[in-house]
């Protein structure tokens, strides 16, 4: 059976130190959470601390015991638990098993090895951990934040290239630099100004990502000032005329804001709607049908309809913050034909980890334009900013004095203040 540990203390560093002292430096920390720790007279004044949970490398103990037994029979045998080299240890154990000795122990060790290997692979942990404990600690934090394996490898390779062994001993300067690297990997979309009239914005993406609500938020922020007065003439268009409630939902938003709303079903209707509103409208925002990214036929049909908007259209791909890295990659690839300029990240309030978004979009070189963090129109939307993602990371100490200067915050203002 795989062994796990739970350790708690008043700080993350203290809990980790206690765990490594008890179970060794090769432990794998899986998660941490804030907990109440009893304290004060009669425990009436509890304090808050950190509880960490992780894996104890039982494999090391089991195999080392077998190696020591083997050493008693063969003085020339040697064992050095430098790394989890499964194939090498498998050969050693097979030799023991073939000798007819300790078959039960042999099977137990092999089952334990398989179990550990599967768990490590499922968590994206390499079977051979780095020698320096601070590299292991950084990788644990990156895993905690759901950064994809390829992104973690890039970060760790860069650390080994740019940090000396002496510098690796100092964790906080190391993690400060890594946060900077993460920030540098986040691309922010620079929006186009209203140089063309009407400006056309299209939102595409899978079903259930919040496109219709985001359309309303954009319309309110681009078209209505903080006093509720129109500052631009905006029209809303939906090509999702067949989904129950889709047109009604957008019409409800448009009626509240005082903007016209149109439903179209094909290329010709969309082209006609744009032509009839070109003179009196500053901005047209198009809501689209949520599509399964694997259904290339449906995506192709929707692309043919949207071609009526012309080549100067600004297309944004909408995905939710909680989407798995592997699914994000697939969505990015299958919507590539729409030539989207940026990604809008929705439902940021529904997840506590954003490494999946940061890492996958960085690998694909896709910029982020807006984030949404709730259902309220128009307030729960912001221009995307690097600091919003960095301050959402778990396990890192965020030095705001350094990072605010390096990544000036431009997204905290309400979008209604946009000119």
C-alpha positions in Angstrom: 0.0 0.0 0.0 1.2 3.5 -0.8 1.9 5.5 2.3 0.8 9.2 2.7 1.7 11.7 5.4 -0.1 14.7 6.9 1.8 17.4 8.7 0.6 20.7 10.0 2.3 23.9 11.4 1.7 27.6 11.6 3.5 28.2 8.2 4.0 26.2 5.0 7.8 26.2 5.5 7.6 24.9 9.0 5.2 22.1 8.0 7.4 21.1 5.1 10.5 21.2 7.3 8.9 18.9 9.8 7.7 16.5 7.1 11.2 16.3 5.5 12.8 15.7 8.9 10.5 12.8 9.6 10.2 11.2 6.2 13.3 12.4 4.2 13.9 14.9 1.4 12.4 12.7 -1.3 8.8 13.1 -0.1 6.3 14.4 -2.7 4.0 17.2 -1.4 0.6 16.9 -3.1 -1.5 19.7 -1.6 -1.7 22.2 1.2 -4.6 23.9 2.9 -5.4 26.4 5.7 -6.5 24.8 9.0 -7.3 25.9 12.5 -4.7 25.0 15.1 -5.7 25.0 18.7 -3.9 27.4 21.0 -4.2 29.8 23.9 -5.8 29.1 27.3 -8.2 26.1 27.2 -7.9 26.3 23.4 -10.3 29.2 23.3 -8.1 31.2 20.9 -7.3 29.0 17.9 -4.8 30.1 15.3 -4.7 29.4 11.6 -1.9 27.3 10.1 -1.1 25.1 7.2 -1.7 21.4 6.7 0.3 19.6 3.9 -0.4 16.1 2.5 2.0 14.1 0.5 3.6 10.7 -0.5 6.2 8.9 1.6 8.8 7.2 -0.6 8.2 3.8 0.9 9.8 2.4 -2.3 13.3 3.5 -1.0 12.9 1.6 2.3 11.6 -1.6 0.7 14.2 -1.8 -2.0 17.0 -0.8 0.4 16.0 -3.6 2.8 16.1 -6.1 -0.1 19.4 -4.8 -1.2 20.9 -5.2 2.2 19.7 -8.8 2.4 21.2 -9.4 -1.0 24.5 -7.8 0.2 24.7 -10.4 3.0 24.7 -13.2 0.3 27.0 -11.4 -2.0 29.7 -9.0 -0.6 30.3 -7.5 -4.0 26.7 -6.3 -4.4 26.0 -2.6 -4.0 23.0 -0.4 -3.7 22.9 3.3 -4.0 19.4 4.8 -3.8 20.3 7.8 -6.0 17.0 7.9 -8.0 13.9 5.9 -8.7 15.3 3.9 -11.6 12.5 1.4 -12.0 14.1 -0.7 -14.7 17.4 -1.1 -12.9 15.8 -2.2 -9.6 13.4 -4.5 -11.5 16.4 -6.5 -12.8 17.9 -6.7 -9.3 14.6 -8.0 -7.9 14.1 -10.4 -10.8 17.4 -12.0 -10.0 16.3 -12.4 -6.4 13.0 -13.8 -7.5 14.5 -16.3 -9.9 16.7 -17.7 -7.2 13.6 -19.1 -5.5 14.2 -17.1 -2.4 11.7 -14.6 -0.8 9.1 -14.9 -3.6 6.4 -13.3 -1.4 8.6 -10.3 -0.6 9.6 -10.0 -4.2 6.0 -9.8 -5.3 5.2 -7.3 -2.6 8.0 -5.0 -3.7 7.1 -5.3 -7.4 3.5 -4.4 -6.7 4.6 -1.4 -4.6 6.9 -0.2 -7.4 4.1 -0.4 -9.9 1.7 1.4 -7.6 4.2 4.2 -7.0 5.1 4.5 -10.6 1.5 4.8 -11.7 0.7 7.5 -9.1 3.8 9.5 -10.0 3.0 9.3 -13.7 -0.7 10.3 -13.0 0.5 13.3 -11.1 3.0 14.3 -13.7 6.0 13.7 -11.4 9.1 12.3 -13.0 10.2 8.9 -11.8 13.6 10.4 -11.1 13.4 13.4 -8.7 16.0 16.1 -8.8 18.8 15.8 -6.3 18.5 19.3 -4.8 15.6 19.6 -2.4 14.7 23.1 -3.5 14.2 21.9 -7.1 11.9 19.2 -5.7 10.1 21.9 -3.7 9.6 24.1 -6.8 8.3 21.2 -8.8 5.8 20.3 -6.0 4.5 23.9 -6.0 4.2 23.9 -9.8 2.3 20.6 -9.7 0.1 22.0 -6.9 -0.9 24.9 -9.3 -1.7 22.5 -12.2 1.1 23.6 -14.5 1.4 21.1 -17.3 4.5 18.8 -17.4 6.2 20.5 -20.4 5.9 23.9 -18.8 7.4 22.6 -15.5 10.3 21.1 -17.4 11.0 24.4 -19.1 11.1 26.2 -15.7 13.3 23.5 -14.0 15.7 23.3 -17.0 16.1 27.1 -16.8 16.8 27.0 -13.1 19.5 24.4 -13.6 21.0 26.5 -16.3 21.0 29.8 -14.6 21.4 29.0 -10.9 24.6 27.7 -9.3 24.5 25.0 -6.7 25.2 27.6 -4.0 22.4 29.8 -5.3 20.0 26.8 -5.2 20.4 26.7 -1.4 18.5 30.0 -1.1 14.8 29.2 -1.7 13.1 32.6 -1.6 15.4 34.3 -4.2 14.9 31.2 -6.3 11.1 31.3 -6.1 11.1 35.1 -6.7 12.9 34.6 -9.9 10.6 31.8 -11.0 7.5 33.9 -10.4 9.1 36.6 -12.6 9.6 33.9 -15.3 6.0 32.8 -15.0 4.9 36.5 -15.4 7.1 36.9 -18.4 5.4 33.9 -20.0 1.9 35.4 -19.8 1.0 37.3 -22.9 -1.6 40.1 -22.6 -3.7 41.1 -25.6 -3.5 44.7 -26.7 -7.0 45.6 -27.8 -7.6 47.4 -31.1 -8.9 50.9 -30.9 -12.2 51.9 -32.6 -10.6 52.8 -36.0 -13.1 51.0 -38.1 -16.9 51.6 -37.9 -18.6 49.4 -37.0 -16.1 47.4 -35.1 -17.1 43.7 -35.0 -16.2 41.4 -32.1 -17.1 37.6 -32.3 -16.9 35.2 -29.3 -16.4 31.5 -30.1 -15.8 28.5 -27.9 -17.2 25.3 -26.5 -20.7 24.9 -24.9 -21.1 26.2 -21.4 -18.1 28.5 -21.1 -20.3 31.7 -20.6 -20.1 33.3 -24.0 -23.6 34.9 -23.9 -23.0 36.5 -20.5 -19.5 37.7 -21.6 -21.1 39.3 -24.7 -23.4 41.3 -22.4 -20.5 42.3 -20.1 -18.5 43.6 -23.1 -21.5 45.4 -24.5 -22.2 47.1 -21.2 -18.6 48.1 -20.7 -18.0 49.3 -24.2 -21.4 51.0 -24.7 -22.5 52.3 -21.3 -20.7 54.7 -18.9 -20.7 54.6 -15.1 -23.9 56.7 -15.0 -25.8 54.4 -17.3 -25.7 56.6 -20.3 -24.8 55.4 -23.8 -21.3 56.3 -24.8 -21.3 54.1 -28.0 -24.0 52.6 -30.2 -23.8 48.9 -29.8 -25.8 46.1 -31.5 -25.9 42.4 -30.3 -26.2 39.5 -32.8 -26.7 35.8 -32.0 -26.4 33.0 -34.5 -27.5 30.6 -31.7 -31.2 31.1 -32.7 -32.1 27.4 -32.3 -31.0 26.8 -28.7 -33.8 27.2 -26.3 -33.5 30.5 -24.4 -30.4 31.6 -26.2 -32.1 34.5 -28.1 -34.3 35.4 -25.1 -31.3 35.6 -22.8 -29.4 38.0 -25.1 -32.6 40.0 -25.7 -33.1 40.4 -22.0 -29.6 41.9 -21.6 -30.0 44.1 -24.7 -33.4 45.5 -23.5 -31.9 46.5 -20.1 -29.0 48.3 -21.8 -31.2 49.8 -24.6 -29.3 48.1 -27.4 -30.8 46.4 -30.5 -30.6 42.6 -30.7 -30.8 40.5 -33.8 -31.0 36.7 -34.4 -29.7 35.2 -37.6 -29.5 31.7 -38.9 -27.2 31.7 -41.9 -24.6 33.6 -43.9 -27.0 35.8 -45.9 -29.0 36.9 -42.8 -25.8 37.8 -40.9 -24.3 39.7 -43.9 -27.6 41.6 -44.3 -27.8 42.5 -40.6 -24.3 43.9 -40.6 -25.0 45.9 -43.8 -28.2 47.5 -42.4 -26.5 48.6 -39.2 -23.1 49.7 -40.6 -24.1 53.4 -40.7 -25.6 53.9 -37.2 -23.6 51.5 -35.0 -20.1 51.8 -33.5 -19.8 48.2 -32.3 -21.4 44.8 -33.2 -20.8 41.9 -30.8 -21.7 38.4 -32.2 -22.6 35.5 -29.9 -22.1 32.1 -31.4 -23.3 28.5 -31.0 -21.4 26.5 -28.4 -19.7 23.7 -30.3 -18.0 20.4 -29.4 -14.4 21.2 -30.5 -14.1 17.6 -31.9 -17.1 18.1 -34.3 -15.2 19.5 -37.3 -18.3 19.5 -39.5 -20.2 21.8 -37.1 -17.3 24.0 -36.6 -16.9 24.3 -40.4 -20.5 25.2 -40.8 -20.3 27.9 -38.2 -17.1 29.3 -39.7 -19.0 29.7 -43.1 -21.7 31.8 -41.4 -19.2 34.0 -39.6 -17.3 34.7 -42.8 -20.1 37.1 -43.5 -18.5 39.5 -40.9 -15.5 40.1 -43.2 -11.7 39.8 -42.6 -11.3 42.7 -40.2 -13.4 41.0 -37.5 -11.9 40.6 -34.0 -12.4 37.0 -32.9 -11.9 35.9 -29.2 -11.9 32.3 -28.0 -13.7 31.8 -24.7 -12.6 29.0 -22.3 -13.2 28.5 -18.6 -10.4 28.7 -16.0 -11.0 25.2 -14.7 -10.5 23.5 -18.1 -7.8 20.8 -18.0 -4.5 21.5 -19.8 -5.1 18.6 -22.3 -8.6 19.9 -23.1 -7.3 23.5 -23.5 -4.8 22.2 -26.1 -7.5 20.5 -28.0 -9.8 23.5 -27.9 -7.0 25.8 -29.1 -6.2 23.5 -32.0 -9.7 22.9 -33.2 -10.8 26.6 -33.1 -7.6 27.7 -34.9 -9.5 28.0 -38.2 -11.5 31.0 -36.8 -8.2 33.0 -36.5 -9.0 34.1 -33.0 -6.8 37.0 -31.8 -6.9 36.2 -28.1 -8.4 34.1 -25.3 -11.0 35.2 -22.8 -10.8 33.3 -19.5 -14.1 32.9 -17.8 -15.3 31.6 -14.4 -12.0 32.4 -12.6 -13.9 32.4 -9.4 -14.7 28.7 -9.8 -11.1 27.5 -9.4 -8.2 28.1 -7.1 -5.5 27.0 -9.6 -4.5 28.7 -12.9 -1.3 27.0 -13.9 -3.2 25.0 -16.5 -4.2 28.3 -18.2 -0.9 30.0 -17.8 1.2 27.1 -18.9 -0.9 25.9 -21.9 -1.5 29.4 -23.3 2.2 30.2 -22.9 3.2 27.0 -24.8 0.8 28.0 -27.6 1.8 31.7 -27.6 -1.8 32.8 -27.1 -2.5 36.1 -25.5 -5.3 36.7 -22.9 -7.6 39.7 -23.4 -10.2 39.6 -20.6 -11.1 37.5 -17.5 -14.5 37.1 -15.9 -15.0 36.1 -12.3 -18.8 35.9 -11.7 -22.2 36.3 -13.4 -22.9 40.0 -12.6 -23.2 42.3 -15.6 -21.3 44.5 -16.1 -19.0 44.3 -13.0 -17.6 40.8 -13.1 -15.1 41.3 -15.9 -11.7 42.8 -16.2 -9.0 43.4 -18.7 -6.5 40.6 -18.2 -3.3 41.4 -16.4 -0.3 39.5 -15.4 -0.6 40.3 -11.7 -4.1 38.9 -11.5 -2.6 35.5 -12.4 0.5 35.7 -10.3 -1.4 36.7 -7.1 -3.7 33.7 -7.7 -0.8 31.2 -7.4 -0.6 28.9 -4.4 2.5 28.1 -2.5 4.6 31.0 -3.8 5.5 34.0 -1.8 4.5 37.0 -4.0 6.7 40.0 -3.5 4.3 42.8 -4.6 7.0 45.5 -4.4 9.1 43.8 -7.1 6.3 42.4 -9.2 4.1 45.6 -9.3 7.1 47.4 -10.7 8.0 44.8 -13.3 4.4 44.1 -14.3 2.4 47.3 -13.9 -1.3 46.6 -13.1 -3.6 47.7 -15.9 -6.6 45.5 -15.3 -7.9 46.4 -11.9 -10.1 49.3 -13.0 -13.7 48.5 -13.9 -14.1 48.1 -17.6 -16.8 50.8 -17.6 -14.1 53.4 -17.2 -12.7 52.5 -20.6 -12.8 55.3 -23.1 
